[in-house]
Amino acid sequence: MSVTPLFTPLHLGPVLLPNRIAVAPMCQYMANDGCASAWHTQHLMSLAMSGAGLVMIEATAVSRRGRITHGCLGLYSDAAEDALAAVLDQARRVALPGTEFGIQLSHAGRKGSAHRPWETPGGSLSGSDAWQTLAPSEIAHREGWAAPQAARGDDLDQIADDFRNAAARAIRLGIKVIEIHVAHGYLLHQFHSPLSNRRQDAWGGDAQRRMAFPLHIARTVRDAAGNIAVGARITGSDWAQDGLTIADAATLATQLKAIGIDYACVTSSGIPVSNPTVANAEDEHPSLAEAVRRESGITTRAVGMITGSQQANDIIASGQADQVAIGRAFLDDPRWGWHAAFDLGITLPYPSPYAWAAPGEWSGVQRRRA
Ligand SMILES: Cc1cc2nc3c(=O)[nH]c(=O)nc-3n(C[C@H](O)[C@H](O)[C@H](O)COP(=O)(O)O)c2cc1C
């Protein structure tokens, strides 16, 4: 690997990315019945030229019922597929060479039927805006939230169909990376975690059965996805005495790899716990990623409070992860990739109309970064 590992190419399964930087999936809550809006056009156009080799589109619901809020993006209708196609068409016109788009497919489970995060009072929707959520067991996400229904066999069949159909739509959109959301307290994490899954059937009970539904969905999407990359966002820890641990994450990653899943992005938390066993979860994420990578051998992405170019480069150089995902730092600075390249002595191809601002053309770059 070169002296700037962050800017070396990466194979995610069959997909070649120009560097190790991914924009983390980030819900925008700006869709209308799953359909991308003008907000998504500006968001994805600006991230397409951010310098990240992979731009992950936000958690995208596989069904209306699988949304978190009424503002969530979806891929469950022709209208939603058409709206995202139009946005991607625009974003691809300005993308830096080699930049690929991925999408995170998700079902919110009991965390759905919620207010957008900036709405008050927050929590579950009520009245005619609300819908009945599904979960492995009838345990509410938090006190005061509406109780979910425990999913029956036919509900689970429908959810698998929904993931299959959404994957087919993503492929029609030319998306090269599909990520299954098995984290942050959403449905597949709810199945994986003993904190939220109290079933005693094929989909719950011991650790293997709690993994069964996430693995079933992973297989379903893998089969539907053909020759593109399929990954999963997984939980490195619930940070609770009786919750998921890094050993559970490594086991899940090993089994995901065995069924042809190309990478794991390791995050944590999402299921409320009263006394978390860690003070600052995100500080632990690179070491969680490292453990998953070491134990399972799967291509691994680290995420969480990665803000600096040297910090990101060190995570790749030290072998903690193969790729980094960066979220809020890209919202703050949609040219984060350009600035990381400058800091690490790499020349990125600037879009021609903006080339006047490139290092070598303009001494202001050095002054600004000093
Ligand atoms: C506005 C916002 C929306 C997010 N939406 C998602 C999402 O759709 N899917 C997901 O897995 N994580 C989501 N996250 C978590 C991020 O992907 C990321 O894991 C987290 O922000 C930590 O990375 P950072 O410190 O680089 O921001 C979101 C975070 C933010 C700030």
The ligand as a MOL file (V3000), in Angstrom:
LIG
                    3D

  0  0  0     0  0            999 V3000
M  V30 BEGIN CTAB
M  V30 COUNTS 31 33 0 0 0
M  V30 BEGIN ATOM
M  V30 1 C -28.2450 13.2990 10.0510 0
M  V30 2 C -27.8090 11.8710 10.2540 0
M  V30 3 C -28.5340 10.8510 9.6560 0
M  V30 4 C -28.1150 9.5250 9.7960 0
M  V30 5 N -28.7770 8.5380 9.1280 0
M  V30 6 C -28.2710 7.2900 9.1030 0
M  V30 7 C -28.7720 6.3240 8.2210 0
M  V30 8 O -29.6110 6.6060 7.3650 0
M  V30 9 N -28.2640 5.0640 8.2970 0
M  V30 10 C -27.2650 4.7400 9.1770 0
M  V30 11 O -26.8360 3.5850 9.2280 0
M  V30 12 N -26.7300 5.6760 9.9830 0
M  V30 13 C -27.1750 6.9360 9.9360 0
M  V30 14 N -26.5840 7.8890 10.6720 0
M  V30 15 C -25.3370 7.5650 11.3790 0
M  V30 16 C -24.1410 7.8680 10.4580 0
M  V30 17 O -24.1610 7.0450 9.3000 0
M  V30 18 C -22.8270 7.6500 11.2020 0
M  V30 19 O -22.7390 6.3030 11.5960 0
M  V30 20 C -22.7290 8.5450 12.4200 0
M  V30 21 O -23.1250 9.8730 12.1260 0
M  V30 22 C -21.3130 8.5620 12.9650 0
M  V30 23 O -20.4300 9.0160 11.9780 0
M  V30 24 P -19.8770 10.5600 11.9880 0
M  V30 25 O -19.2600 10.8000 13.3400 0
M  V30 26 O -18.8430 10.5710 10.8850 0
M  V30 27 O -21.0280 11.4540 11.7290 0
M  V30 28 C -26.9800 9.2190 10.5750 0
M  V30 29 C -26.2930 10.2490 11.2070 0
M  V30 30 C -26.6770 11.5610 11.0290 0
M  V30 31 C -25.8600 12.6480 11.6610 0
M  V30 END ATOM
M  V30 BEGIN BOND
M  V30 1 1 1 2
M  V30 2 1 2 3
M  V30 3 2 2 30
M  V30 4 2 3 4
M  V30 5 1 4 5
M  V30 6 1 4 28
M  V30 7 2 5 6
M  V30 8 1 6 7
M  V30 9 1 6 13
M  V30 10 2 7 8
M  V30 11 1 7 9
M  V30 12 1 9 10
M  V30 13 2 10 11
M  V30 14 1 10 12
M  V30 15 2 12 13
M  V30 16 1 13 14
M  V30 17 1 14 15
M  V30 18 1 14 28
M  V30 19 1 15 16
M  V30 20 1 16 17
M  V30 21 1 16 18
M  V30 22 1 18 19
M  V30 23 1 18 20
M  V30 24 1 20 21
M  V30 25 1 20 22
M  V30 26 1 22 23
M  V30 27 1 23 24
M  V30 28 2 24 25
M  V30 29 1 24 26
M  V30 30 1 24 27
M  V30 31 2 28 29
M  V30 32 1 29 30
M  V30 33 1 30 31
M  V30 END BOND
M  V30 END CTAB
M  END
